[in-house]
Amino acid sequence: MAISTKKLTLFYFFSLCVFLTACSSKHAGLVDIDTSKLLNDEAFPSYTNYPIETKKQIYALDNEMNDFVHSSLMHEQDPSKRARLLLKKLFHRSPEDLRYQNGANLTATQAFHQNTANCLSLTILAYSLANEADLTIKFQEVLIPEYWIREGSYNMLTGHVNLKVVGDSKSPFVVVWNGKETVIDFDPYSVKKHFPKNIISKNRVTAMFYNNKGAQALVRNEFDLAYAYFRASIKQEPDFSPVWGNLGLLYKRIGLQDYAEQSYLASVNYNYKNYNAWNNLAILVTEQERHEEATKIYSYIHKARMENPYYHGLLGDEAFYNGEYKLAINHYKKAKSMLGKEHEFYFGLAKSYYKLGNYKQSEYYLLKAKRYARFKDIEDKYQSKLNLLSRL
């Protein structure tokens, strides 16, 4: 059997959103799924007790936010300059700069006032403010490679979205200024790499928001709340592949194996390149001793992912989590050799060497991690660890 990660993984769009995964040919059991029969409300009797944010609430502005737009932005006539001014003002409107936080899945209003958010919530906030500022904008899905973060015993697959400014809703400005697009993006790395992009709907972004919230609830073992959010995501965008994969994981957690398998299959029906759902399906069929099916899935996933440095980083995270620090170092070094400016690979090496008692190497890689950090709060986190390490 090919090397594979056996930890359950779920789609968790802390940054902004992509979902790539696959099998070379259709799985032997892959058939058309009647998804209308896969929402099992009876299995989660308390799900209706939870107030789920409405679409209107997710994107709403309050009076202070409206004042911010009209006092800070509307004097600028050129929509391209107005968009850049929005980004500048948004990050520097208070003594403490806007902070990035993985798990902060917030509405636009919450993100504005808490001055912290993950990338999806920052994009939702920017969308709402830009809309009030008479900018015509579109959401873009950025097709980054599969990328994971760890949340306890889960590996969380992330993605990315940004905003493209295409004009001014109240003026004759056109889509392009001086031959260049105006993009609002909270991750400069994705902009520099020029990844492919797809225009996506507001409904799709809303489904992502609900899926994020459901994933967080699932990690906390709040199963009825998780179901409420996954259900809302499906109602918003029924063909959104990642949420079906997460729903399958939820069903598996409560022992509904048949529902879990059908949900995974629904997920890969909507996106046959959904390696994450295939991986969780392989785990399920392995537990059912359907080893031939599992082996085929694992082999293809491994082959498809070998060129992705973040996959090697994931294997490093798995090894580190299991206390196999020398193996983790090998995986992180492989990832680093493929993508030399990713701070998380260096941090993986730093913490692995620390566990082995090699503080000199740990400090060396922490300095590298700090050098390549893309957000100030992450850079500060590495500096605090360096400060602690210098006292040893």
C-alpha positions as a Markdown table, in Angstrom:
| # | Residue | x | y | z |
|---|---|---|---|---|
| 1 | Met | 0.0 | 0.0 | 0.0 |
| 2 | Ala | 1.3 | 3.5 | -0.8 |
| 3 | Ile | 2.1 | 5.9 | 2.0 |
| 4 | Ser | -1.0 | 7.8 | 3.0 |
| 5 | Thr | -2.3 | 9.8 | 5.9 |
| 6 | Lys | -4.9 | 7.8 | 7.8 |
| 7 | Lys | -6.1 | 10.7 | 10.0 |
| 8 | Leu | -9.6 | 11.9 | 9.1 |
| 9 | Thr | -9.5 | 15.2 | 7.3 |
| 10 | Leu | -12.1 | 17.8 | 6.6 |
| 11 | Phe | -12.5 | 20.9 | 4.6 |
| 12 | Tyr | -12.1 | 24.0 | 6.7 |
| 13 | Phe | -11.9 | 27.2 | 4.8 |
| 14 | Phe | -10.0 | 29.4 | 7.3 |
| 15 | Ser | -8.3 | 31.2 | 4.4 |
| 16 | Leu | -10.4 | 31.6 | 1.4 |
| 17 | Cys | -11.4 | 28.6 | -0.5 |
| 18 | Val | -10.3 | 25.7 | -2.8 |
| 19 | Phe | -11.0 | 22.0 | -2.8 |
| 20 | Leu | -8.9 | 19.8 | -5.1 |
| 21 | Thr | -8.9 | 16.0 | -4.8 |
| 22 | Ala | -9.2 | 12.9 | -7.0 |
| 23 | Cys | -9.3 | 9.3 | -8.3 |
| 24 | Ser | -8.1 | 8.4 | -11.8 |
| 25 | Ser | -11.2 | 6.6 | -12.7 |
| 26 | Lys | -14.5 | 6.3 | -11.0 |
| 27 | His | -14.5 | 4.2 | -7.8 |
| 28 | Ala | -16.1 | 0.8 | -8.2 |
| 29 | Gly | -19.0 | 1.8 | -6.0 |
| 30 | Leu | -19.5 | 5.3 | -7.4 |
| 31 | Val | -23.0 | 5.7 | -8.6 |
| 32 | Asp | -25.4 | 8.5 | -8.8 |
| 33 | Ile | -26.5 | 9.5 | -5.3 |
| 34 | Asp | -29.9 | 10.9 | -4.4 |
| 35 | Thr | -28.7 | 13.6 | -2.1 |
| 36 | Ser | -32.2 | 14.5 | -1.1 |
| 37 | Lys | -32.2 | 11.4 | 1.1 |
| 38 | Leu | -28.9 | 12.2 | 2.8 |
| 39 | Leu | -30.1 | 14.9 | 5.2 |
| 40 | Asn | -31.0 | 12.9 | 8.2 |
| 41 | Asp | -32.7 | 15.5 | 10.5 |
| 42 | Glu | -33.9 | 12.8 | 12.9 |
| 43 | Ala | -30.3 | 11.9 | 13.8 |
| 44 | Phe | -29.7 | 15.4 | 15.2 |
| 45 | Pro | -32.9 | 16.2 | 17.1 |
| 46 | Ser | -31.6 | 19.4 | 18.6 |
| 47 | Tyr | -30.2 | 21.0 | 15.4 |
| 48 | Thr | -33.1 | 23.4 | 15.1 |
| 49 | Asn | -32.3 | 24.9 | 18.6 |
| 50 | Tyr | -29.3 | 26.7 | 17.2 |
| 51 | Pro | -29.7 | 30.1 | 15.6 |
| 52 | Ile | -27.8 | 30.0 | 12.4 |
| 53 | Glu | -26.6 | 33.4 | 10.9 |
| 54 | Thr | -28.8 | 34.4 | 7.9 |
| 55 | Lys | -27.1 | 35.4 | 4.7 |
| 56 | Lys | -28.2 | 39.0 | 5.3 |
| 57 | Gln | -26.5 | 38.9 | 8.8 |
| 58 | Ile | -23.3 | 37.5 | 7.4 |
| 59 | Tyr | -22.8 | 40.5 | 5.1 |
| 60 | Ala | -24.5 | 43.2 | 7.0 |
| 61 | Leu | -23.0 | 46.6 | 7.9 |
| 62 | Asp | -23.9 | 48.6 | 11.0 |
| 63 | Asn | -23.9 | 52.4 | 11.3 |
| 64 | Glu | -20.3 | 52.6 | 12.3 |
| 65 | Met | -19.2 | 50.6 | 9.3 |
| 66 | Asn | -21.3 | 52.8 | 7.0 |
| 67 | Asp | -19.8 | 55.9 | 8.5 |
| 68 | Phe | -16.3 | 54.3 | 7.9 |
| 69 | Val | -17.0 | 53.8 | 4.2 |
| 70 | His | -18.5 | 57.3 | 3.6 |
| 71 | Ser | -16.0 | 59.2 | 5.6 |
| 72 | Ser | -12.9 | 57.4 | 4.5 |
| 73 | Leu | -13.4 | 56.2 | 1.0 |
| 74 | Met | -16.1 | 58.0 | -1.0 |
| 75 | His | -14.0 | 61.1 | -1.7 |
| 76 | Glu | -11.8 | 59.0 | -4.1 |
| 77 | Gln | -13.4 | 58.9 | -7.5 |
| 78 | Asp | -11.2 | 56.3 | -9.2 |
| 79 | Pro | -12.6 | 52.9 | -8.2 |
| 80 | Ser | -9.1 | 51.3 | -8.5 |
| 81 | Lys | -7.7 | 53.8 | -6.1 |
| 82 | Arg | -10.8 | 53.5 | -3.9 |
| 83 | Ala | -10.3 | 49.7 | -3.6 |
| 84 | Arg | -6.6 | 50.1 | -2.6 |
| 85 | Leu | -7.6 | 52.8 | -0.1 |
| 86 | Leu | -10.2 | 50.5 | 1.4 |
| 87 | Leu | -7.5 | 47.9 | 2.0 |
| 88 | Lys | -5.2 | 50.4 | 3.6 |
| 89 | Lys | -7.8 | 52.0 | 5.8 |
| 90 | Leu | -9.2 | 48.6 | 6.8 |
| 91 | Phe | -5.8 | 47.5 | 8.2 |
| 92 | His | -4.9 | 50.7 | 9.9 |
| 93 | Arg | -8.1 | 52.1 | 11.2 |
| 94 | Ser | -7.3 | 51.4 | 14.9 |
| 95 | Pro | -4.1 | 51.5 | 17.1 |
| 96 | Glu | -4.0 | 47.7 | 16.8 |
| 97 | Asp | -3.7 | 46.5 | 13.2 |
| 98 | Leu | -6.2 | 44.0 | 11.9 |
| 99 | Arg | -5.1 | 40.6 | 13.0 |
| 100 | Tyr | -5.3 | 37.2 | 11.2 |
| 101 | Gln | -6.6 | 34.2 | 13.1 |
| 102 | Asn | -7.2 | 30.8 | 11.6 |
| 103 | Gly | -10.4 | 29.8 | 13.5 |
| 104 | Ala | -12.1 | 33.2 | 13.5 |
| 105 | Asn | -15.1 | 32.5 | 11.2 |
| 106 | Leu | -16.9 | 35.8 | 11.7 |
| 107 | Thr | -19.6 | 37.8 | 10.0 |
| 108 | Ala | -18.6 | 41.1 | 8.4 |
| 109 | Thr | -19.8 | 43.1 | 11.5 |
| 110 | Gln | -18.0 | 40.8 | 13.9 |
| 111 | Ala | -14.7 | 41.0 | 12.0 |
| 112 | Phe | -14.9 | 44.8 | 11.8 |
| 113 | His | -15.4 | 45.3 | 15.5 |
| 114 | Gln | -13.2 | 42.4 | 16.8 |
| 115 | Asn | -10.4 | 43.6 | 14.5 |
| 116 | Thr | -9.5 | 39.9 | 13.9 |
| 117 | Ala | -10.7 | 37.3 | 11.4 |
| 118 | Asn | -9.6 | 34.5 | 9.2 |
| 119 | Cys | -9.1 | 35.1 | 5.5 |
| 120 | Leu | -12.6 | 34.1 | 4.5 |
| 121 | Ser | -14.1 | 36.5 | 7.0 |
| 122 | Leu | -11.7 | 39.3 | 6.0 |
| 123 | Thr | -12.9 | 38.8 | 2.4 |
| 124 | Ile | -16.5 | 38.9 | 3.4 |
| 125 | Leu | -15.8 | 42.1 | 5.4 |
| 126 | Ala | -14.0 | 43.7 | 2.5 |
| 127 | Tyr | -16.9 | 42.6 | 0.1 |
| 128 | Ser | -19.5 | 44.3 | 2.3 |
| 129 | Leu | -17.5 | 47.5 | 2.7 |
| 130 | Ala | -16.6 | 47.6 | -1.0 |
| 131 | Asn | -20.3 | 47.1 | -1.9 |
| 132 | Glu | -21.2 | 50.1 | 0.3 |
| 133 | Ala | -18.4 | 52.0 | -1.4 |
| 134 | Asp | -20.2 | 51.6 | -4.8 |
| 135 | Leu | -17.5 | 49.2 | -6.1 |
| 136 | Thr | -18.5 | 46.4 | -8.4 |
| 137 | Ile | -16.7 | 43.3 | -7.1 |
| 138 | Lys | -16.6 | 39.6 | -7.7 |
| 139 | Phe | -15.5 | 36.7 | -5.5 |
| 140 | Gln | -12.7 | 34.6 | -6.9 |
| 141 | Glu | -11.7 | 31.1 | -5.9 |
| 142 | Val | -7.9 | 30.8 | -6.0 |
| 143 | Leu | -6.8 | 27.4 | -7.1 |
| 144 | Ile | -3.9 | 26.9 | -4.7 |
| 145 | Pro | -2.5 | 23.4 | -4.0 |
| 146 | Glu | -4.0 | 21.3 | -1.3 |
| 147 | Tyr | -3.0 | 22.9 | 2.0 |
| 148 | Trp | -3.6 | 21.6 | 5.5 |
| 149 | Ile | -3.5 | 22.8 | 9.1 |
| 150 | Arg | -3.8 | 20.6 | 12.2 |
| 151 | Glu | -6.6 | 21.1 | 14.7 |
| 152 | Gly | -6.1 | 18.6 | 17.5 |
| 153 | Ser | -6.6 | 15.1 | 16.0 |
| 154 | Tyr | -7.9 | 16.5 | 12.7 |
| 155 | Asn | -6.1 | 17.7 | 9.6 |
| 156 | Met | -8.0 | 20.7 | 8.2 |
| 157 | Leu | -7.8 | 21.2 | 4.5 |
| 158 | Thr | -7.9 | 24.9 | 3.6 |
| 159 | Gly | -8.4 | 27.0 | 0.5 |
| 160 | His | -8.4 | 30.6 | -0.7 |
| 161 | Val | -10.6 | 33.3 | -2.1 |
| 162 | Asn | -10.2 | 36.9 | -2.9 |
| 163 | Leu | -12.0 | 39.8 | -4.5 |
| 164 | Lys | -11.7 | 41.3 | -8.0 |
| 165 | Val | -12.8 | 44.9 | -8.4 |
| 166 | Val | -14.4 | 45.2 | -11.8 |
| 167 | Gly | -15.6 | 48.8 | -11.7 |
| 168 | Asp | -17.8 | 51.4 | -10.1 |
| 169 | Ser | -21.5 | 50.8 | -9.9 |
| 170 | Lys | -22.3 | 54.4 | -10.3 |
| 171 | Ser | -19.8 | 55.5 | -12.9 |
| 172 | Pro | -18.6 | 54.5 | -16.4 |
| 173 | Phe | -15.3 | 53.0 | -15.2 |
| 174 | Val | -14.5 | 49.8 | -17.0 |
| 175 | Val | -13.2 | 46.4 | -15.7 |
| 176 | Val | -9.5 | 47.1 | -16.3 |
| 177 | Trp | -7.4 | 50.1 | -15.4 |
| 178 | Asn | -4.0 | 50.5 | -17.2 |
| 179 | Gly | -4.2 | 46.8 | -18.3 |
| 180 | Lys | -4.1 | 45.5 | -14.7 |
| 181 | Glu | -6.8 | 44.0 | -12.5 |
| 182 | Thr | -7.5 | 45.4 | -9.1 |
| 183 | Val | -7.5 | 42.6 | -6.6 |
| 184 | Ile | -8.2 | 42.7 | -2.8 |
| 185 | Asp | -6.3 | 39.7 | -1.3 |
| 186 | Phe | -5.3 | 39.1 | 2.2 |
| 187 | Asp | -2.5 | 36.7 | 1.3 |
| 188 | Pro | 0.2 | 38.3 | -0.7 |
| 189 | Tyr | 1.8 | 34.8 | -1.5 |
| 190 | Ser | -1.2 | 33.7 | -3.5 |
| 191 | Val | -1.1 | 36.9 | -5.6 |
| 192 | Lys | 2.6 | 36.6 | -6.3 |
| 193 | Lys | 2.3 | 32.9 | -7.4 |
| 194 | His | -0.4 | 33.8 | -10.0 |
| 195 | Phe | -2.5 | 30.7 | -9.3 |
| 196 | Pro | -5.5 | 30.1 | -11.6 |
| 197 | Lys | -8.8 | 31.7 | -10.4 |
| 198 | Asn | -12.5 | 31.1 | -10.9 |
| 199 | Ile | -15.3 | 33.6 | -10.4 |
| 200 | Ile | -17.6 | 32.2 | -7.8 |
| 201 | Ser | -21.0 | 33.3 | -6.5 |
| 202 | Lys | -22.0 | 35.0 | -3.3 |
| 203 | Asn | -24.0 | 31.8 | -2.6 |
| 204 | Arg | -20.9 | 29.7 | -2.8 |
| 205 | Val | -19.0 | 32.0 | -0.4 |
| 206 | Thr | -22.0 | 31.8 | 2.0 |
| 207 | Ala | -21.9 | 28.0 | 1.8 |
| 208 | Met | -18.2 | 28.1 | 2.6 |
| 209 | Phe | -18.9 | 30.2 | 5.7 |
| 210 | Tyr | -21.5 | 27.7 | 7.0 |
| 211 | Asn | -19.2 | 24.8 | 6.2 |
| 212 | Asn | -16.4 | 26.5 | 8.2 |
| 213 | Lys | -18.7 | 27.0 | 11.2 |
| 214 | Gly | -19.8 | 23.4 | 10.9 |
| 215 | Ala | -16.3 | 22.1 | 10.8 |
| 216 | Gln | -15.4 | 24.0 | 13.9 |
| 217 | Ala | -18.4 | 22.6 | 15.7 |
| 218 | Leu | -17.5 | 19.1 | 14.6 |
| 219 | Val | -14.0 | 19.4 | 16.0 |
| 220 | Arg | -15.6 | 20.5 | 19.3 |
| 221 | Asn | -17.9 | 17.4 | 19.2 |
| 222 | Glu | -21.0 | 19.6 | 19.0 |
| 223 | Phe | -22.7 | 17.3 | 16.5 |
| 224 | Asp | -26.1 | 18.9 | 16.3 |
| 225 | Leu | -24.6 | 22.3 | 15.8 |
| 226 | Ala | -22.3 | 20.9 | 13.1 |
| 227 | Tyr | -25.2 | 19.4 | 11.3 |
| 228 | Ala | -27.2 | 22.6 | 11.5 |
| 229 | Tyr | -24.4 | 24.4 | 9.7 |
| 230 | Phe | -23.7 | 21.7 | 7.2 |
| 231 | Arg | -27.4 | 21.6 | 6.4 |
| 232 | Ala | -27.4 | 25.4 | 5.9 |
| 233 | Ser | -24.4 | 25.1 | 3.6 |
| 234 | Ile | -26.1 | 22.4 | 1.5 |
| 235 | Lys | -29.4 | 24.4 | 1.3 |
| 236 | Gln | -27.3 | 27.4 | 0.1 |
| 237 | Glu | -25.3 | 25.5 | -2.5 |
| 238 | Pro | -26.3 | 21.9 | -3.0 |
| 239 | Asp | -23.4 | 21.0 | -5.3 |
| 240 | Phe | -20.7 | 22.3 | -2.9 |
| 241 | Ser | -18.5 | 19.2 | -2.7 |
| 242 | Pro | -16.6 | 19.8 | 0.5 |
| 243 | Val | -19.6 | 20.1 | 2.7 |
| 244 | Trp | -20.9 | 16.6 | 1.7 |
| 245 | Gly | -17.5 | 15.2 | 2.7 |
| 246 | Asn | -17.7 | 16.9 | 6.1 |
| 247 | Leu | -21.3 | 15.7 | 6.5 |
| 248 | Gly | -20.0 | 12.2 | 5.8 |
| 249 | Leu | -17.4 | 12.6 | 8.5 |
| 250 | Leu | -20.1 | 13.7 | 10.9 |
| 251 | Tyr | -22.3 | 10.7 | 10.1 |
| 252 | Lys | -19.3 | 8.5 | 10.7 |
| 253 | Arg | -18.7 | 10.0 | 14.1 |
| 254 | Ile | -22.2 | 9.1 | 15.2 |
| 255 | Gly | -22.1 | 5.6 | 13.8 |
| 256 | Leu | -24.2 | 6.0 | 10.6 |
| 257 | Gln | -21.7 | 4.3 | 8.3 |
| 258 | Asp | -24.1 | 3.9 | 5.3 |
| 259 | Tyr | -25.0 | 7.6 | 5.4 |
| 260 | Ala | -21.3 | 8.4 | 5.7 |
| 261 | Glu | -20.3 | 6.4 | 2.7 |
| 262 | Gln | -23.1 | 7.8 | 0.6 |
| 263 | Ser | -22.1 | 11.4 | 1.6 |
| 264 | Tyr | -18.5 | 10.8 | 0.7 |
| 265 | Leu | -19.7 | 9.5 | -2.7 |
| 266 | Ala | -21.9 | 12.5 | -3.1 |
| 267 | Ser | -18.9 | 14.7 | -2.5 |
| 268 | Val | -16.8 | 13.0 | -5.1 |
| 269 | Asn | -19.7 | 13.0 | -7.5 |
| 270 | Tyr | -19.8 | 16.8 | -7.3 |
| 271 | Asn | -16.0 | 17.0 | -7.6 |
| 272 | Tyr | -14.3 | 13.8 | -8.6 |
| 273 | Lys | -10.9 | 15.5 | -7.8 |
| 274 | Asn | -11.8 | 15.7 | -4.1 |
| 275 | Tyr | -8.9 | 13.8 | -2.7 |
| 276 | Asn | -10.0 | 14.6 | 0.8 |
| 277 | Ala | -13.4 | 12.9 | 0.5 |
| 278 | Trp | -11.7 | 10.0 | -1.3 |
| 279 | Asn | -9.3 | 9.7 | 1.6 |
| 280 | Asn | -12.0 | 9.6 | 4.2 |
| 281 | Leu | -13.9 | 7.1 | 2.1 |
| 282 | Ala | -10.8 | 4.9 | 2.0 |
| 283 | Ile | -10.5 | 5.1 | 5.8 |
| 284 | Leu | -14.2 | 4.0 | 6.1 |
| 285 | Val | -13.8 | 1.0 | 3.7 |
| 286 | Thr | -10.6 | -0.1 | 5.4 |
| 287 | Glu | -12.4 | -0.3 | 8.7 |
| 288 | Gln | -15.0 | -2.5 | 6.9 |
| 289 | Glu | -12.1 | -4.7 | 5.7 |
| 290 | Arg | -12.7 | -3.7 | 2.0 |
| 291 | His | -9.0 | -3.6 | 1.6 |
| 292 | Glu | -8.8 | -3.9 | -2.2 |
| 293 | Glu | -11.0 | -0.8 | -2.6 |
| 294 | Ala | -9.0 | 1.1 | 0.0 |
| 295 | Thr | -5.6 | 0.2 | -1.6 |
| 296 | Lys | -6.7 | 1.5 | -5.0 |
| 297 | Ile | -7.9 | 4.8 | -3.5 |
| 298 | Tyr | -4.8 | 5.3 | -1.3 |
| 299 | Ser | -2.4 | 4.5 | -4.1 |
| 300 | Tyr | -4.0 | 7.1 | -6.5 |
| 301 | Ile | -4.2 | 9.8 | -3.8 |
| 302 | His | -0.6 | 9.3 | -2.9 |
| 303 | Lys | 0.5 | 9.4 | -6.6 |
| 304 | Ala | -1.6 | 12.5 | -7.3 |
| 305 | Arg | -0.2 | 14.4 | -4.2 |
| 306 | Met | 3.5 | 13.6 | -4.5 |
| 307 | Glu | 4.2 | 16.8 | -6.4 |
| 308 | Asn | 2.5 | 18.9 | -3.7 |
| 309 | Pro | 5.0 | 20.2 | -1.1 |
| 310 | Tyr | 2.1 | 20.7 | 1.4 |
| 311 | Tyr | 1.4 | 17.0 | 1.2 |
| 312 | His | 4.9 | 16.3 | 2.4 |
| 313 | Gly | 4.3 | 18.9 | 5.1 |
| 314 | Leu | 1.2 | 17.1 | 6.1 |
| 315 | Leu | 3.1 | 13.8 | 6.4 |
| 316 | Gly | 5.6 | 15.7 | 8.6 |
| 317 | Asp | 2.7 | 16.9 | 10.8 |
| 318 | Glu | 1.4 | 13.4 | 11.1 |
| 319 | Ala | 4.8 | 12.1 | 12.1 |
| 320 | Phe | 5.3 | 14.9 | 14.6 |
| 321 | Tyr | 1.8 | 14.3 | 16.1 |
| 322 | Asn | 2.7 | 10.6 | 16.5 |
| 323 | Gly | 6.1 | 11.4 | 18.2 |
| 324 | Glu | 8.2 | 10.3 | 15.2 |
| 325 | Tyr | 10.4 | 13.4 | 15.2 |
| 326 | Lys | 13.2 | 12.1 | 12.9 |
| 327 | Leu | 10.6 | 11.0 | 10.3 |
| 328 | Ala | 8.9 | 14.4 | 10.6 |
| 329 | Ile | 12.2 | 16.1 | 9.8 |
| 330 | Asn | 12.6 | 14.0 | 6.7 |
| 331 | His | 9.2 | 15.0 | 5.5 |
| 332 | Tyr | 9.6 | 18.7 | 6.3 |
| 333 | Lys | 12.9 | 18.8 | 4.5 |
| 334 | Lys | 11.3 | 17.2 | 1.5 |
| 335 | Ala | 8.6 | 19.9 | 1.6 |
| 336 | Lys | 11.2 | 22.6 | 2.0 |
| 337 | Ser | 13.2 | 21.4 | -0.9 |
| 338 | Met | 10.1 | 21.8 | -3.1 |
| 339 | Leu | 8.9 | 25.2 | -1.7 |
| 340 | Gly | 11.7 | 27.0 | 0.0 |
| 341 | Lys | 9.8 | 30.1 | 1.3 |
| 342 | Glu | 7.0 | 28.4 | 3.2 |
| 343 | His | 7.4 | 29.4 | 6.9 |
| 344 | Glu | 5.4 | 26.4 | 8.2 |
| 345 | Phe | 7.9 | 23.9 | 6.9 |
| 346 | Tyr | 10.7 | 25.7 | 8.8 |
| 347 | Phe | 8.6 | 25.8 | 11.9 |
| 348 | Gly | 8.0 | 22.1 | 11.6 |
| 349 | Leu | 11.7 | 21.5 | 11.5 |
| 350 | Ala | 12.2 | 23.9 | 14.4 |
| 351 | Lys | 9.8 | 22.1 | 16.7 |
| 352 | Ser | 11.0 | 18.7 | 15.6 |
| 353 | Tyr | 14.6 | 19.5 | 16.4 |
| 354 | Tyr | 13.4 | 21.0 | 19.7 |
| 355 | Lys | 11.8 | 17.7 | 20.6 |
| 356 | Leu | 15.0 | 16.0 | 19.9 |
| 357 | Gly | 16.9 | 18.4 | 22.2 |
| 358 | Asn | 18.9 | 20.0 | 19.4 |
| 359 | Tyr | 18.2 | 23.6 | 20.4 |
| 360 | Lys | 20.8 | 25.1 | 18.0 |
| 361 | Gln | 19.1 | 23.7 | 14.9 |
| 362 | Ser | 15.7 | 24.6 | 16.4 |
| 363 | Glu | 16.7 | 28.2 | 16.7 |
| 364 | Tyr | 18.2 | 28.2 | 13.2 |
| 365 | Tyr | 14.9 | 27.0 | 11.6 |
| 366 | Leu | 12.8 | 29.3 | 13.8 |
| 367 | Leu | 14.7 | 32.3 | 12.4 |
| 368 | Lys | 14.0 | 31.0 | 8.9 |
| 369 | Ala | 10.3 | 30.6 | 9.8 |
| 370 | Lys | 10.2 | 34.2 | 11.1 |
| 371 | Arg | 11.9 | 35.4 | 7.9 |
| 372 | Tyr | 9.2 | 33.9 | 5.6 |
| 373 | Ala | 6.1 | 34.5 | 7.8 |
| 374 | Arg | 3.5 | 36.4 | 5.8 |
| 375 | Phe | 1.6 | 38.0 | 8.6 |
| 376 | Lys | 2.9 | 40.1 | 11.4 |
| 377 | Asp | 1.2 | 38.2 | 14.2 |
| 378 | Ile | 2.7 | 35.0 | 12.9 |
| 379 | Glu | 6.1 | 36.6 | 12.8 |
| 380 | Asp | 5.6 | 37.8 | 16.4 |
| 381 | Lys | 4.7 | 34.3 | 17.4 |
| 382 | Tyr | 8.0 | 33.0 | 16.1 |
| 383 | Gln | 9.9 | 35.8 | 17.8 |
| 384 | Ser | 8.3 | 34.9 | 21.2 |
| 385 | Lys | 9.4 | 31.3 | 20.7 |
| 386 | Leu | 12.9 | 32.5 | 19.8 |
| 387 | Asn | 12.9 | 34.6 | 23.0 |
| 388 | Leu | 12.0 | 31.5 | 25.1 |
| 389 | Leu | 14.5 | 29.3 | 23.3 |
| 390 | Ser | 17.3 | 31.9 | 24.0 |
| 391 | Arg | 16.8 | 31.3 | 27.7 |
| 392 | Leu | 17.5 | 27.6 | 27.6 |
